[in-house]
Amino acid sequence: MTTRSGKHFRGDKNVMIHDKTGRILISWNRFARSLKEAFEIYWETKQAEVTSWFEELPRKIKNIPFKDTLLAAIPFLSYLLVYSNYSLLRTILGLGKVTKPNHTFLPWMEVLVFHCLPHQMLAKFAHPALDCVAAVPYIFHFALPFLFILFKIVSNHSIRGVFPFLWCAGWVNLVATIIQFLFPTAPPWYVDSVVFSPMGDVLKAGANEAGFHRLDAALGVPFFHGLYAASPLPFGAFPSLHVAWPAVILVSGPWINEKFAMFHVVWITWAALYSNHHYGVDAVGGIFLVFLVNFMMRKVWCPFPLENGKKPSCHFCRSISPPLLQV
């Protein structure tokens, strides 16, 4: 019986290695070609979709109901006009700058309704983690209506589903701003920190970012201070639009589901009280205003079909009949 030398064994081993390397290279080349072909097909498909979208764009623009869109936006545009020209309107009407907002009515109403001051109780549990949790709904507050409008357009494949929401949100914001314009009320952070002179003049008051000053200090960036310092309406505690906006979404066919919409209302209410931005009665006032406007839309008059003629998705609205004067 013959035996193979070590040289022959090493040769066979080298051949096996070369064979495996060759098979790996071939497999990799096939995979790369397949990946390239898949990407080319995907790219061509997306190019076709984009081309088709641009080709359909003139027809889609032509089909946009501009008159209905403008009508739905009138209350919201009116709100923006009043809000952005708050100081100018007060000057024109001879009301002057608000230097002494009412700082007694809301605490009195708070104690009358709740028999305590909930914001002071929540402030005792201040913690950096809770500060972050409370900041989340406040950060998304300003983008909230635009995100919900986008959701409505995408989910309904039509801009018409936005009109009832825009109409409701516009009237809620406009009525709330008029109340705040005629009856400026001080938020908790002001009432709890203001110092008056013997003559009744304001000597000093806390920062308008309220409890979020802790986050600004932790981050080293005056984000919330800059956000609230730029507000033209510093004394608009009642009713709370921070709470009202999620409540409008709740009654307008909420996204995700109704439980999440309810949770959002509760979340922003807790955050408003925890951060000393609002009293509990401010939140109640905001929610009541939303349901009042929604009730008027469904029972009295609304220029747009509600819920596309379907049963309202919010169970708070299911027992309310369509508006008597709907057109």
Secondary structure by P-SEA (a helix, b strand, c coil): cccccaaaaaaaaaaaaaaaaaaaaaaaaaaaaaaaaaaaaaaaaaaaaaaaaaaaaaaaaaacaaaaaaaaaaaaaaaaaaaaaaaaaaaaacccccccccccaaaaaaaaaccccaaaaaaaaccaaaaaaaacccccccaaaaaaaaaaaaaacccccaaaaaaaaaaaaaaaaaaaaabbbbcaaaaacccccccccccccccccccaaaaaaaaccaaaaaaaaaccccccccccaaaaaaaaaaaacccccaaaaaaaaaaaaaaaaaaccccaaaaaaaaaaaaaaaaaaaccccccccccccccccccccccccccccc
